[in-house]
Amino acid sequence: MQDFNLRSAEKRRFALTNLNGSKAKFRHHNDGLTSSLRKMRYLIIEALKERNFNVKGIEVDFWHMGSGKQHFIEVYSVKFSGIKFYPHIEFRSNYSCLVKGMRMNIHEDGSGGLEMYCGKNWRKHQKEFYCHRHHRKMNNLSRIVLNYEIRDRVKFVATSDCDREYYPEGNEPKTISLARIEKNIFDKAEMLLNYINSFPVTGYNPNIFSEPNPVMFTNYNLRGIELRTFIKEETLERIMKPQDKTETYGLSANSWRLLSLNINPPKHPLSDYMNEGFIYCDMKQRGSDKFDSNHEPEYQNYFEVSVVPKKMDMVFVFDQAIFNDTKAKWFDENPKEFQMPMELVNNLLIEKAKSLIHINDYKGNYKKPVVAICRELASDEIYISMGQIKAGHDKIEAVQKKYRK
């Protein structure tokens, strides 16, 4: 089963792909948390389903799970915020709850933890807290979070979180009752359920989980281009020898994120995609005899494969030169330095992300263009030649010889 996030909000912008014209079936995922919160989450999702997941002020994200002929939709997160007189609350994945100043995680195996806000300026820190971007000790900033881990499913005990967050001052609680946290979340979740039930029932329409019409390739400036990416040996074997003959899954967009999760994306038409993973491809222009090697493959990705997207949904281009050229110039100007300041690195990554554009809109004007695909590729969108396989094995053998020496 392959998982990837489907984007949704009040406008319910779905990104269903590779269903081969079928509909995905909706189902509940009822693990994690406590029994009372699982039941409350179920009631909330059922109430949203009865209203076709379209309630003002409620943002819903989904998981698409499946391959071959079996496809399922599950709710990944429900977020309720910005409504006057109502509290912020969010159910995320199947094990996490967020309310103002608190995040609780309890997995189905009983493990989990708790984060409690302990700063002095919630208005300033709330975005950092909700986005889980608060490794402040390593940046010499004052603490805003206390971390706890669950013990015996009855209490949370203070922990150091790898020494990143917990700075003992003597006044923080060493343990917190699970029952107390559970009641706090349950009361707010009940308010959320009552809010949803105040809207009229419209009925569930399964057609919202149908695959939309594909985006076709319309950029005649790029006609005749070829794309390639690099994969690991185990990925190659899975594609060439699938255990399930009905398997259509090729590659997931799980390579490096364009922007890491600790970087807020800039205002941009494609900002929703910038914290996601991609499949990165080099491009060979029509009439050229070689690929532009503008993206460095990940470690052990030795096997070159050809990528031929049958549709252009979530296929983008960005300019790697924006990062590379400025980085090279900085080291020329600072020859005694071995590492760029992290703030500068992040700013360069943001500037590079701003160049992200859909492939149909690309004018061919980037110095080092990289094609970035933010969706699963089906197996028939990937082609592998015997020459590519031999070249990959030659690379592995060369690396092994180097280490044997």
C-alpha positions as CSV (number, residue, x, y, z in Angstrom):
1,M,0.0,0.0,0.0
2,Q,1.4,3.4,-1.0
3,D,0.6,6.5,1.1
4,F,0.7,10.1,-0.1
5,N,-1.0,13.2,1.1
6,L,-4.0,14.7,-0.8
7,R,-4.4,18.4,-0.5
8,S,-7.8,19.6,0.7
9,A,-9.3,22.6,2.4
10,E,-12.7,24.3,2.2
11,K,-12.3,24.2,-1.6
12,R,-11.4,20.5,-1.4
13,R,-8.5,20.6,-3.9
14,F,-7.8,16.9,-4.4
15,A,-4.8,15.5,-6.2
16,L,-6.0,11.9,-6.9
17,T,-3.8,10.1,-9.4
18,N,-3.3,6.7,-10.9
19,L,-6.8,5.4,-10.2
20,N,-7.2,4.3,-13.8
21,G,-10.6,5.9,-14.0
22,S,-12.0,4.3,-10.9
23,K,-13.2,5.9,-7.6
24,A,-11.4,5.5,-4.3
25,K,-13.5,4.1,-1.4
26,F,-13.6,6.1,1.8
27,R,-12.8,4.3,5.1
28,H,-12.0,5.2,8.7
29,H,-8.6,4.6,10.3
30,N,-9.3,4.0,13.9
31,D,-6.0,3.5,15.7
32,G,-4.0,5.5,18.1
33,L,-5.0,8.1,20.8
34,T,-7.3,7.0,23.7
35,S,-10.6,5.1,23.3
36,S,-12.7,8.2,24.0
37,L,-10.7,10.4,21.6
38,R,-10.8,7.7,18.9
39,K,-14.6,7.7,19.2
40,M,-14.8,11.5,19.1
41,R,-12.6,11.6,16.0
42,Y,-14.8,9.0,14.4
43,L,-18.0,11.1,15.1
44,I,-16.3,14.2,13.8
45,I,-15.2,12.6,10.5
46,E,-18.7,11.0,10.1
47,A,-20.3,14.4,10.6
48,L,-18.0,15.9,8.0
49,K,-18.7,13.1,5.6
50,E,-22.5,13.7,5.9
51,R,-21.7,17.2,4.7
52,N,-19.4,16.0,1.9
53,F,-16.4,17.3,3.9
54,N,-17.4,20.9,3.1
55,V,-18.0,22.9,6.3
56,K,-16.9,26.5,6.7
57,G,-13.8,26.9,8.9
58,I,-12.9,23.2,8.7
59,E,-9.8,22.2,6.8
60,V,-9.5,18.5,5.9
61,D,-6.5,16.6,4.5
62,F,-6.7,13.1,3.2
63,W,-4.5,10.1,2.6
64,H,-4.8,8.0,-0.6
65,M,-3.8,4.4,0.1
66,G,-3.7,1.7,-2.5
67,S,-2.3,0.2,-5.6
68,G,-3.6,-1.9,-8.5
69,K,-7.4,-2.2,-8.2
70,Q,-7.7,-1.3,-4.5
71,H,-7.7,2.3,-3.6
72,F,-8.9,3.9,-0.3
73,I,-9.3,7.4,1.1
74,E,-8.7,8.1,4.8
75,V,-8.8,11.4,6.7
76,Y,-5.3,12.5,7.5
77,S,-6.1,15.6,9.5
78,V,-9.0,17.8,10.6
79,K,-8.2,21.4,11.5
80,F,-10.6,23.8,13.2
81,S,-9.4,27.4,13.7
82,G,-10.1,31.0,13.1
83,I,-13.8,30.8,14.1
84,K,-14.8,33.4,16.6
85,F,-15.6,32.0,20.1
86,Y,-14.4,28.6,19.2
87,P,-11.0,27.0,20.2
88,H,-8.2,25.9,17.9
89,I,-8.1,22.1,17.7
90,E,-6.6,19.7,15.2
91,F,-6.7,15.9,14.8
92,R,-3.6,15.0,12.8
93,S,-2.8,11.5,11.4
94,N,-4.3,8.7,13.4
95,Y,-2.4,9.5,16.7
96,S,-2.0,13.2,17.2
97,C,-4.1,16.0,18.6
98,L,-3.3,19.7,18.8
99,V,-5.0,22.4,20.9
100,K,-3.8,25.8,22.0
101,G,-0.4,25.4,23.6
102,M,-0.4,21.6,23.6
103,R,0.3,18.7,21.2
104,M,-0.4,15.1,22.3
105,N,0.7,12.0,20.4
106,I,-0.3,8.4,21.3
107,H,0.4,5.6,18.9
108,E,-1.4,2.3,18.7
109,D,1.5,0.5,20.5
110,G,1.1,2.8,23.5
111,S,4.1,5.0,22.8
112,G,3.8,8.7,22.5
113,G,4.5,12.1,24.0
114,L,3.3,15.5,25.0
115,E,4.5,19.0,24.1
116,M,3.4,21.9,26.4
117,Y,3.9,25.6,25.5
118,C,5.9,27.4,28.3
119,G,6.8,30.7,26.6
120,K,5.6,34.1,27.4
121,N,4.3,35.4,24.0
122,W,1.8,33.0,22.5
123,R,0.7,35.3,19.7
124,K,4.4,35.5,18.6
125,H,5.1,31.8,19.0
126,Q,1.9,30.0,18.0
127,K,2.9,29.4,14.4
128,E,6.3,28.1,15.4
129,F,4.6,25.8,17.9
130,Y,1.9,24.4,15.6
131,C,4.4,23.8,12.8
132,H,6.7,21.9,15.1
133,R,9.6,24.3,14.4
134,H,11.0,25.0,17.8
135,H,14.4,23.5,18.2
136,R,15.4,26.6,20.0
137,K,18.2,25.4,22.3
138,M,20.5,24.7,19.5
139,N,19.9,28.2,18.2
140,N,20.5,29.8,21.7
141,L,16.9,30.9,22.0
142,S,14.8,30.8,25.1
143,R,12.6,27.7,25.5
144,I,9.0,27.7,24.6
145,V,8.2,24.0,24.9
146,L,8.4,21.3,27.6
147,N,8.5,17.7,26.3
148,Y,7.1,14.7,28.0
149,E,6.8,11.0,27.1
150,I,3.9,8.7,28.0
151,R,4.3,6.0,30.7
152,D,2.0,3.1,31.2
153,R,-0.8,4.9,29.4
154,V,-1.6,6.9,32.5
155,K,0.8,9.8,32.7
156,F,3.4,11.9,30.9
157,V,6.9,12.2,32.3
158,A,9.4,15.1,31.5
159,T,12.1,14.2,29.0
160,S,15.0,16.0,27.4
161,D,14.0,15.3,23.8
162,C,17.7,14.7,22.9
163,D,18.7,17.8,24.9
164,R,17.1,20.1,22.3
165,E,14.2,21.5,24.3
166,Y,14.1,20.6,28.0
167,Y,15.9,23.2,30.1
168,P,15.1,22.4,33.8
169,E,14.5,25.5,35.8
170,G,12.9,23.8,38.8
171,N,9.3,25.1,38.3
172,E,8.1,22.8,35.5
173,P,5.9,19.8,36.3
174,K,7.7,16.5,36.2
175,T,4.6,14.5,35.4
176,I,1.2,15.3,33.9
177,S,-1.9,13.1,34.1
178,L,-3.1,11.6,30.8
179,A,-6.7,11.9,32.1
180,R,-6.3,15.7,32.6
181,I,-5.0,16.2,29.0
182,E,-7.6,13.8,27.6
183,K,-10.4,15.8,29.1
184,N,-9.0,19.1,27.9
185,I,-8.9,17.8,24.3
186,F,-12.2,16.0,24.5
187,D,-14.1,19.1,25.6
188,K,-12.7,21.1,22.7
189,A,-13.4,18.3,20.3
190,E,-17.0,18.2,21.5
191,M,-17.3,21.9,20.7
192,L,-16.0,21.1,17.2
193,L,-18.5,18.3,16.7
194,N,-21.4,20.6,17.8
195,Y,-20.2,23.2,15.4
196,I,-20.2,20.8,12.5
197,N,-23.6,19.5,13.4
198,S,-25.0,23.0,13.3
199,F,-24.7,22.9,9.5
200,P,-27.3,21.2,7.4
201,V,-26.7,17.6,6.2
202,T,-26.0,17.7,2.4
203,G,-25.2,14.0,1.9
204,Y,-22.0,12.3,0.9
205,N,-21.0,12.3,-2.8
206,P,-18.4,9.6,-3.5
207,N,-17.6,11.4,-6.8
208,I,-15.4,13.8,-4.9
209,F,-12.9,10.9,-4.7
210,S,-12.8,10.3,-8.5
211,E,-9.7,11.0,-10.4
212,P,-9.9,14.5,-12.1
213,N,-9.3,15.0,-15.8
214,P,-5.5,14.9,-16.4
215,V,-3.4,17.9,-17.2
216,M,-1.9,17.2,-20.6
217,F,1.4,18.5,-21.9
218,T,0.9,21.7,-23.9
219,N,4.3,23.4,-23.8
220,Y,5.6,23.3,-27.3
221,N,8.8,25.1,-26.3
222,L,9.8,21.8,-24.7
223,R,8.6,19.3,-27.3
224,G,11.1,16.5,-27.8
225,I,12.7,16.8,-24.3
226,E,13.8,13.7,-22.4
227,L,13.8,13.2,-18.6
228,R,15.8,11.0,-16.4
229,T,16.1,10.3,-12.7
230,F,18.2,8.0,-10.5
231,I,17.0,5.2,-8.2
232,K,18.4,2.6,-5.8
233,E,18.9,-1.0,-6.7
234,E,16.0,-2.3,-4.6
235,T,13.7,0.2,-6.3
236,L,14.8,-1.1,-9.7
237,E,14.2,-4.7,-8.7
238,R,10.7,-3.9,-7.4
239,I,9.7,-2.1,-10.6
240,M,11.1,-4.8,-12.9
241,K,9.8,-7.8,-10.9
242,P,6.6,-6.7,-9.1
243,Q,5.2,-9.2,-6.7
244,D,1.7,-8.2,-7.6
245,K,1.1,-8.4,-11.4
246,T,-1.7,-5.8,-11.0
247,E,0.7,-3.3,-9.3
248,T,0.8,0.0,-11.1
249,Y,3.0,1.8,-8.6
250,G,6.3,3.0,-9.9
251,L,8.0,5.8,-7.9
252,S,6.8,8.0,-5.0
253,A,7.7,11.7,-4.6
254,N,9.7,11.0,-1.5
255,S,13.1,12.6,-2.3
256,W,14.3,15.7,-0.6
257,R,11.8,18.4,0.1
258,L,12.2,21.7,-1.9
259,L,12.0,23.5,1.5
260,S,12.5,21.6,4.7
261,L,9.7,21.7,7.2
262,N,11.4,24.3,9.4
263,I,11.2,26.8,6.6
264,N,8.0,28.7,5.9
265,P,7.3,28.8,2.2
266,P,7.0,32.3,0.6
267,K,3.8,33.8,-0.8
268,H,3.6,32.1,-4.1
269,P,0.9,30.4,-6.3
270,L,2.7,27.0,-5.7
271,S,3.6,27.5,-2.0
272,D,1.5,24.5,-0.9
273,Y,4.0,22.2,-2.7
274,M,7.2,23.7,-1.4
275,N,7.4,21.6,1.8
276,E,6.7,18.4,0.0
277,G,9.0,15.7,-1.4
278,F,9.6,15.4,-5.2
279,I,11.0,13.2,-7.9
280,Y,13.8,15.2,-9.4
281,C,14.6,14.8,-13.1
282,D,17.4,16.1,-15.3
283,M,16.4,17.3,-18.8
284,K,17.9,16.6,-22.2
285,Q,16.9,19.3,-24.7
286,R,15.8,18.4,-28.2
287,G,18.8,18.0,-30.5
288,S,21.2,17.6,-27.5
289,D,23.3,14.5,-27.1
290,K,23.5,14.6,-23.3
291,F,21.5,15.5,-20.2
292,D,21.9,18.7,-18.2
293,S,23.2,17.3,-14.9
294,N,21.6,20.0,-12.7
295,H,20.5,17.9,-9.8
296,E,22.8,15.7,-7.6
297,P,21.3,12.2,-7.1
298,E,20.8,11.0,-3.6
299,Y,23.2,8.5,-2.0
300,Q,23.2,5.1,-3.6
301,N,20.8,6.2,-6.4
302,Y,23.1,4.6,-9.0
303,F,20.5,3.5,-11.6
304,E,19.5,5.9,-14.3
305,V,15.9,5.5,-15.5
306,S,13.9,7.3,-18.1
307,V,10.8,9.2,-17.0
308,V,7.9,9.7,-19.5
309,P,5.0,11.3,-17.6
310,K,1.7,10.5,-19.3
311,K,0.1,13.5,-17.7
312,M,1.5,16.8,-16.3
313,D,-0.4,16.9,-13.0
314,M,2.0,18.3,-10.4
315,V,5.0,18.4,-12.8
316,F,7.1,21.5,-12.2
317,V,10.4,23.2,-13.1
318,F,12.8,25.2,-10.9
319,D,16.2,26.8,-11.4
320,Q,19.0,25.2,-9.4
321,A,21.4,27.9,-10.5
322,I,19.8,30.4,-8.1
323,F,21.2,28.4,-5.2
324,N,24.5,27.0,-6.8
325,D,25.7,30.3,-8.2
326,T,25.2,32.3,-5.1
327,K,26.8,29.6,-3.0
328,A,29.9,29.4,-5.2
329,K,30.2,33.2,-5.1
330,W,29.9,33.3,-1.3
331,F,32.7,30.7,-0.9
332,D,34.9,32.7,-3.3
333,E,34.4,35.8,-1.2
334,N,34.9,33.8,2.1
335,P,37.8,31.4,1.3
336,K,38.5,30.7,5.0
337,E,35.0,29.5,5.7
338,F,33.9,25.9,5.4
339,Q,30.1,26.3,5.9
340,M,27.6,28.9,5.0
341,P,25.5,30.5,7.7
342,M,22.2,28.5,8.0
343,E,20.1,31.7,7.7
344,L,21.8,32.4,4.3
345,V,21.3,28.8,3.2
346,N,17.6,29.0,4.0
347,N,17.2,32.3,2.2
348,L,18.8,30.8,-0.9
349,L,16.5,27.8,-0.7
350,I,13.5,30.1,-0.5
351,E,14.7,32.1,-3.6
352,K,15.2,28.9,-5.5
353,A,11.7,27.7,-4.4
354,K,10.2,31.0,-5.8
355,S,11.3,29.9,-9.3
356,L,9.0,26.9,-9.1
357,I,6.6,26.9,-12.1
358,H,4.4,24.3,-13.8
359,I,6.1,22.7,-16.7
360,N,3.4,23.9,-19.2
361,D,4.3,27.5,-18.2
362,Y,8.1,27.2,-18.4
363,K,9.6,29.4,-21.1
364,G,13.0,27.7,-21.2
365,N,14.8,30.6,-19.6
366,Y,16.4,28.9,-16.5
367,K,20.1,28.5,-16.4
368,K,20.0,25.1,-14.6
369,P,16.4,23.7,-14.9
370,V,15.4,20.8,-12.8
371,V,12.0,19.0,-13.4
372,A,10.3,18.3,-10.0
373,I,7.4,15.9,-9.9
374,C,5.2,16.0,-6.8
375,R,3.1,12.9,-7.3
376,E,3.5,9.2,-7.7
377,L,4.7,7.9,-11.0
378,A,3.0,4.8,-12.4
379,S,5.2,1.9,-13.5
380,D,4.3,2.7,-17.2
381,E,5.7,6.2,-16.8
382,I,9.2,4.7,-16.1
383,Y,11.4,3.1,-18.7
384,I,14.6,1.1,-18.0
385,S,17.1,-0.1,-20.6
386,M,19.7,-2.8,-20.3
387,G,22.4,-0.2,-20.8
388,Q,21.1,1.8,-17.9
389,I,21.1,-1.3,-15.7
390,K,24.6,-2.2,-16.7
391,A,25.9,1.3,-16.0
392,G,24.3,1.2,-12.6
393,H,26.0,-2.1,-11.7
394,D,29.3,-0.7,-12.9
395,K,28.9,2.3,-10.5
396,I,28.2,-0.1,-7.6
397,E,31.2,-2.2,-8.5
398,A,33.4,0.9,-8.7
399,V,32.3,2.0,-5.2
400,Q,32.9,-1.4,-3.8
401,K,36.4,-1.6,-5.2
402,K,37.2,1.8,-3.8
403,Y,36.2,0.7,-0.3
404,R,38.0,-2.6,-0.6
405,K,41.2,-0.7,-1.2
